[in-house]
Amino acid sequence: MWFEFRRDNINLWIAIILISGLIGITYSQLVYSQVTNDKGSIWLGAINGIIIGACSAGFELFFVSSAFSPMRKLAFIPALLVRVAVHLTMIFLSLLFSQIVYDQIYGTGILMFDPEIGGATTDLAFAFLVMSVVIFYMQMRLFIGSRTLKNLVLGKYSRPQKEERIFMFLDIAGSTDAAQKIGDVEFHRYLNQLFILFDGPITRSGGEVHSYVGDAIIAIWPLSVSPIENSRVIGAMSQIDQLCQLHSKKIHESFGVEPDIRIAIHGGPVVAGETGDSKRQITYLGDTVNITARIEAKAKELGERFLVSDAILERITLPNGVETRSLGSHFLKGVGEKMALSAIRLECDPNTKSIDGKASMDVAIK
């Protein structure tokens, strides 16, 4: 699907529309209010801002950011040129629409090329400048994540601090065989397609992608005192598994590989802080991170798709359609004591059956 309507993107889209409307009002008051004696300048600016914000932000959020958008197949320069052309066209058409409406109501064309007013070229340049700032922000969100961007700007982690986090290590199963089968270049495209696809369930459930390590995703959630809040990580895992099944045929047609995943979940205390100089990032250190990685390795050893530590499982209210099976205590590499582990079974897991023996693609989170 070339267009993807995600709740978090819809919320951001609405916010951008409102901000664009306010910017449009401010601009029209500064540029046009004296020339028009404030006749319709407020609503004209609001309409311009709203239409331009809705069209430009909608194009970026719902088309460019879609997991299967054809824009993702373009190189950086061609993609940039296409985006600039699309935004300029939408801004020009939006201003033209406002010009026609205003002219019909007031019988005058205030957006014409009149040097006393500033002219349509000024409006076009200003609108494109504002949208460039918005696009830059959205691009930064893609590069380092919205939460990381906010935390770096606010300096939240300028000094290391202790926190509690839930970690999910998501590994693409069968990566070695897939790479040998389709080659390194196609394998990179295959991984990237899956990473883009799995990002939505993580961010929609309140988590964030911390990093990509080879063929694995490391995602994190705040570890809450509320077991229901903590269940969001299970909901994300379920949605990722559903997407893997839903798009399996399409991915196989594109790359010749059937996608499969393996997930490990653990949580506990960590130390978070900024690291690096020329490339700054937020790093999480502590036994919690290392143990999660060891659990993922143990999942592969035990032949389990979804593995969770009992320590974090005790702090999670399981969503409907999810059941667990205790696997007892196991030694993990680099961990001194045995850890109790459990396998997770989902209703939508094709390899297992749920409690009621039915298969379903819906896992409700209480």
C-alpha positions as CSV (number, residue, x, y, z in Angstrom):
1,M,0.0,0.0,0.0
2,W,1.5,3.3,-1.1
3,F,-0.5,5.3,1.5
4,E,-0.3,4.5,5.2
5,F,-2.5,6.2,7.8
6,R,-1.0,5.7,11.2
7,R,-2.5,7.2,14.4
8,D,0.7,8.9,15.5
9,N,1.1,10.4,12.0
10,I,-2.5,11.6,12.0
11,N,-1.9,13.4,15.3
12,L,1.2,15.0,14.0
13,W,-0.6,16.0,10.8
14,I,-3.3,17.7,12.8
15,A,-0.8,19.6,14.9
16,I,1.1,20.8,11.7
17,I,-2.2,21.9,10.2
18,L,-3.1,24.0,13.3
19,I,0.4,25.5,13.5
20,S,0.4,26.3,9.8
21,G,-2.9,28.1,10.2
22,L,-1.5,30.2,13.0
23,I,1.6,31.0,10.9
24,G,-0.7,31.9,8.0
25,I,-2.7,34.3,10.2
26,T,0.5,36.0,11.5
27,Y,2.0,36.4,8.0
28,S,-1.2,37.8,6.5
29,Q,-1.5,40.3,9.4
30,L,2.1,41.5,8.9
31,V,1.9,41.7,5.1
32,Y,-1.7,42.3,4.1
33,S,-3.7,43.9,6.9
34,Q,-2.7,47.5,6.2
35,V,-3.2,47.1,2.4
36,T,-6.6,45.5,2.8
37,N,-7.6,47.4,5.9
38,D,-7.8,44.0,7.6
39,K,-10.6,43.0,5.2
40,G,-10.5,39.2,5.2
41,S,-6.8,39.1,5.9
42,I,-7.1,36.9,9.0
43,W,-9.2,34.2,7.5
44,L,-7.3,34.4,4.2
45,G,-4.0,33.7,6.1
46,A,-5.7,30.9,8.1
47,I,-7.0,29.2,5.0
48,N,-3.7,29.5,3.2
49,G,-1.8,28.0,6.1
50,I,-4.3,25.2,6.7
51,I,-4.5,24.1,3.1
52,I,-0.7,24.3,2.6
53,G,0.0,22.5,5.9
54,A,-2.6,19.8,5.2
55,C,-1.3,19.0,1.7
56,S,2.4,19.2,2.3
57,A,2.5,17.5,5.6
58,G,0.0,14.9,4.4
59,F,2.2,14.1,1.4
60,E,5.2,13.6,3.7
61,L,3.5,11.7,6.5
62,F,1.1,9.4,4.6
63,F,2.9,8.9,1.2
64,V,6.6,9.5,1.6
65,S,6.8,7.7,5.0
66,S,4.7,4.7,3.9
67,A,6.5,1.4,4.2
68,F,5.9,0.6,0.6
69,S,6.1,4.1,-0.9
70,P,7.8,4.2,-4.3
71,M,9.7,7.3,-3.0
72,R,11.8,4.9,-0.9
73,K,13.2,3.3,-4.1
74,L,14.6,6.6,-5.3
75,A,18.1,7.8,-4.6
76,F,18.5,10.9,-2.3
77,I,18.9,13.6,-5.0
78,P,16.0,12.3,-7.3
79,A,13.8,11.9,-4.2
80,L,14.6,15.4,-3.0
81,L,13.8,16.9,-6.4
82,V,10.5,15.1,-6.6
83,R,9.6,16.3,-3.1
84,V,10.5,19.9,-3.9
85,A,8.5,19.8,-7.1
86,V,5.5,18.3,-5.3
87,H,5.6,20.8,-2.5
88,L,6.0,23.8,-4.8
89,T,3.1,22.6,-6.9
90,M,0.9,22.1,-3.9
91,I,1.8,25.5,-2.4
92,F,1.2,27.3,-5.7
93,L,-2.2,25.6,-6.2
94,S,-3.2,26.4,-2.6
95,L,-2.3,30.1,-3.1
96,L,-4.1,30.1,-6.4
97,F,-7.2,28.6,-4.8
98,S,-7.2,31.3,-2.0
99,Q,-6.7,34.0,-4.7
100,I,-9.8,32.8,-6.6
101,V,-11.9,32.6,-3.5
102,Y,-10.8,36.0,-2.2
103,D,-11.4,37.6,-5.6
104,Q,-14.9,36.2,-5.7
105,I,-15.8,37.6,-2.3
106,Y,-14.0,41.0,-2.3
107,G,-13.5,41.6,-6.0
108,T,-9.8,42.2,-5.7
109,G,-6.7,40.1,-6.2
110,I,-4.4,40.8,-3.4
111,L,-2.0,38.0,-4.3
112,M,-1.2,39.3,-7.7
113,F,2.3,40.5,-8.6
114,D,2.0,43.9,-7.0
115,P,5.2,45.3,-5.6
116,E,3.3,47.4,-3.1
117,I,1.9,44.3,-1.5
118,G,4.8,42.0,-1.8
119,G,3.5,39.8,-4.6
120,A,2.7,36.1,-5.0
121,T,6.4,35.3,-5.3
122,T,6.9,36.5,-1.7
123,D,4.0,34.3,-0.5
124,L,5.3,31.3,-2.4
125,A,8.8,31.8,-1.0
126,F,7.6,32.2,2.5
127,A,5.3,29.2,2.4
128,F,8.0,27.0,1.0
129,L,10.5,28.2,3.6
130,V,8.1,27.3,6.4
131,M,7.4,23.9,4.9
132,S,11.1,23.3,4.4
133,V,11.5,23.8,8.2
134,V,8.7,21.3,8.8
135,I,10.2,18.8,6.4
136,F,13.6,19.2,8.0
137,Y,12.1,18.4,11.4
138,M,10.3,15.3,10.0
139,Q,13.6,14.2,8.3
140,M,15.4,14.5,11.6
141,R,12.7,12.4,13.3
142,L,13.4,9.7,10.7
143,F,17.2,9.9,11.2
144,I,17.4,9.9,15.0
145,G,13.8,9.4,16.3
146,S,11.4,12.0,17.6
147,R,12.0,11.2,21.3
148,T,15.8,11.1,20.9
149,L,15.6,14.4,19.0
150,K,13.5,16.0,21.8
151,N,15.8,14.6,24.5
152,L,18.9,15.8,22.8
153,V,17.5,19.3,22.3
154,L,16.2,19.6,25.9
155,G,19.5,18.1,27.2
156,K,17.6,15.5,29.3
157,Y,20.5,13.1,29.2
158,S,23.4,15.5,29.3
159,R,24.2,13.8,32.6
160,P,23.8,10.0,33.0
161,Q,20.7,9.0,35.0
162,K,19.2,5.8,36.2
163,E,15.9,4.7,34.7
164,E,13.8,1.6,34.2
165,R,13.2,0.3,30.7
166,I,11.7,-2.7,28.9
167,F,13.9,-3.9,26.1
168,M,12.8,-5.8,23.0
169,F,15.4,-7.5,20.8
170,L,13.8,-8.4,17.5
171,D,15.9,-10.6,15.3
172,I,15.2,-11.4,11.6
173,A,15.3,-15.2,11.6
174,G,17.1,-17.1,8.8
175,S,19.2,-14.0,7.9
176,T,22.3,-15.9,7.0
177,D,20.5,-18.2,4.6
178,A,18.6,-15.3,3.1
179,A,21.7,-13.3,2.5
180,Q,23.4,-16.2,0.7
181,K,20.3,-16.8,-1.4
182,I,19.6,-13.3,-2.6
183,G,23.0,-11.5,-2.2
184,D,24.1,-8.7,0.0
185,V,22.5,-5.8,-1.9
186,E,19.1,-7.4,-2.1
187,F,19.4,-8.6,1.5
188,H,20.0,-5.0,2.7
189,R,16.9,-3.9,0.9
190,Y,15.0,-6.8,2.4
191,L,16.1,-5.9,5.9
192,N,15.3,-2.3,5.4
193,Q,11.8,-3.1,4.2
194,L,11.2,-5.2,7.3
195,F,12.6,-2.6,9.6
196,I,10.4,0.1,8.1
197,L,7.4,-2.2,8.3
198,F,8.0,-3.1,12.0
199,D,8.6,0.5,13.1
200,G,4.9,1.4,13.2
201,P,3.8,-1.1,15.8
202,I,6.7,-0.1,18.1
203,T,6.0,3.7,17.9
204,R,2.2,3.3,18.0
205,S,2.5,1.4,21.2
206,G,4.5,4.0,23.0
207,G,7.9,2.5,22.3
208,E,10.9,3.7,20.3
209,V,13.5,2.1,18.1
210,H,16.8,2.6,19.9
211,S,19.1,1.1,17.3
212,Y,19.6,-1.3,14.5
213,V,22.3,-3.9,15.0
214,G,23.0,-6.0,11.9
215,D,19.7,-7.9,11.3
216,A,18.2,-6.9,14.7
217,I,16.1,-4.1,16.1
218,I,16.5,-2.9,19.7
219,A,13.3,-1.2,20.9
220,I,12.6,0.2,24.3
221,W,9.6,1.2,26.4
222,P,9.3,2.9,29.8
223,L,9.0,0.3,32.6
224,S,5.9,1.5,34.4
225,V,4.4,0.6,37.8
226,S,1.2,-0.2,35.8
227,P,1.2,-3.8,34.5
228,I,-1.4,-2.7,31.8
229,E,1.0,0.0,30.6
230,N,3.8,-2.5,30.4
231,S,1.6,-4.8,28.2
232,R,2.1,-2.5,25.3
233,V,5.4,-4.3,24.5
234,I,3.4,-7.5,24.0
235,G,0.8,-5.7,21.9
236,A,3.6,-4.4,19.7
237,M,5.1,-7.9,19.3
238,S,1.7,-9.2,18.3
239,Q,1.2,-6.5,15.7
240,I,4.7,-7.1,14.3
241,D,3.9,-10.8,13.9
242,Q,0.6,-9.9,12.2
243,L,2.4,-7.6,9.8
244,C,5.0,-10.3,9.1
245,Q,2.2,-12.7,8.1
246,L,0.1,-10.2,6.3
247,H,2.9,-9.0,4.0
248,S,4.7,-12.3,3.8
249,K,3.5,-13.0,0.2
250,K,4.3,-9.5,-1.0
251,I,7.8,-9.6,0.5
252,H,8.4,-13.1,-0.9
253,E,7.4,-11.8,-4.4
254,S,9.8,-8.8,-4.0
255,F,12.8,-10.6,-2.5
256,G,12.3,-14.3,-2.8
257,V,12.5,-14.8,0.9
258,E,9.8,-15.6,3.5
259,P,10.1,-13.3,6.5
260,D,10.2,-14.6,10.0
261,I,11.1,-13.1,13.4
262,R,12.4,-14.0,16.8
263,I,11.8,-11.7,19.8
264,A,13.3,-11.5,23.3
265,I,11.8,-9.3,26.1
266,H,13.3,-8.3,29.4
267,G,13.3,-5.2,31.6
268,G,14.9,-3.5,34.6
269,P,17.2,-0.7,35.6
270,V,19.6,0.9,33.2
271,V,21.8,4.0,33.1
272,A,20.9,6.4,30.2
273,G,23.1,9.2,28.9
274,E,24.4,11.1,25.9
275,T,27.6,9.6,24.3
276,G,29.8,10.7,21.5
277,D,30.9,13.9,20.0
278,S,30.6,14.3,16.2
279,K,27.6,11.9,16.3
280,R,25.8,12.2,19.6
281,Q,23.3,9.5,20.7
282,I,21.6,8.3,23.8
283,T,23.1,5.1,25.1
284,Y,21.6,2.6,27.6
285,L,24.1,0.6,29.8
286,G,23.5,-2.1,32.4
287,D,22.9,-5.8,32.9
288,T,19.3,-5.4,31.6
289,V,20.5,-4.7,28.1
290,N,23.1,-7.6,28.2
291,I,20.6,-10.0,29.6
292,T,18.0,-9.2,26.9
293,A,20.6,-10.0,24.2
294,R,21.4,-13.3,25.9
295,I,17.7,-14.2,26.1
296,E,17.5,-13.6,22.3
297,A,20.4,-16.0,21.8
298,K,18.7,-18.5,24.1
299,A,15.5,-18.2,22.1
300,K,17.4,-19.3,19.0
301,E,19.0,-22.2,20.9
302,L,15.6,-23.4,22.3
303,G,13.8,-22.9,19.0
304,E,11.3,-20.4,20.4
305,R,10.0,-17.4,18.4
306,F,9.0,-15.3,21.4
307,L,10.9,-15.5,24.8
308,V,10.4,-13.4,27.9
309,S,12.0,-13.3,31.3
310,D,9.7,-14.2,34.2
311,A,11.1,-11.2,36.0
312,I,9.5,-8.8,33.6
313,L,6.5,-11.1,32.9
314,E,5.4,-10.6,36.5
315,R,5.1,-6.9,35.8
316,I,2.9,-7.3,32.7
317,T,-0.8,-7.9,32.3
318,L,-1.1,-10.2,29.3
319,P,-3.4,-8.9,26.5
320,N,-6.4,-11.1,25.4
321,G,-5.3,-14.0,23.1
322,V,-1.8,-14.3,24.6
323,E,-0.6,-17.2,26.7
324,T,2.7,-18.2,28.1
325,R,4.5,-21.5,28.8
326,S,7.1,-21.7,31.5
327,L,10.5,-23.1,30.3
328,G,12.1,-23.3,33.7
329,S,15.4,-21.7,34.7
330,H,18.4,-21.5,32.3
331,F,21.9,-20.3,32.4
332,L,22.6,-17.4,30.1
333,K,26.1,-16.6,28.8
334,G,27.8,-14.1,31.0
335,V,25.1,-14.2,33.6
336,G,26.1,-15.8,36.9
337,E,22.7,-17.1,38.1
338,K,20.0,-19.0,36.2
339,M,17.0,-17.0,34.9
340,A,13.4,-18.2,34.7
341,L,12.2,-17.9,31.1
342,S,8.8,-18.3,29.4
343,A,7.7,-18.7,25.8
344,I,4.9,-16.5,24.5
345,R,2.1,-17.8,22.3
346,L,-0.1,-15.6,20.2
347,E,-3.5,-16.3,18.7
348,C,-2.2,-15.2,15.4
349,D,0.9,-17.4,15.6
350,P,0.5,-19.9,12.7
351,N,2.8,-22.4,14.5
352,T,0.6,-22.6,17.6
353,K,-3.0,-22.5,18.8
354,S,-4.4,-20.1,21.4
355,I,-6.2,-21.1,24.6
356,D,-9.5,-21.6,22.8
357,G,-7.9,-23.2,19.8
358,K,-8.9,-20.5,17.3
359,A,-6.7,-18.5,15.1
360,S,-7.2,-14.7,15.0
361,M,-5.4,-11.7,13.6
362,D,-6.7,-9.5,16.5
363,V,-5.0,-9.3,19.8
364,A,-6.8,-6.8,22.1
365,I,-4.9,-4.8,24.7
366,K,-6.8,-4.1,27.8
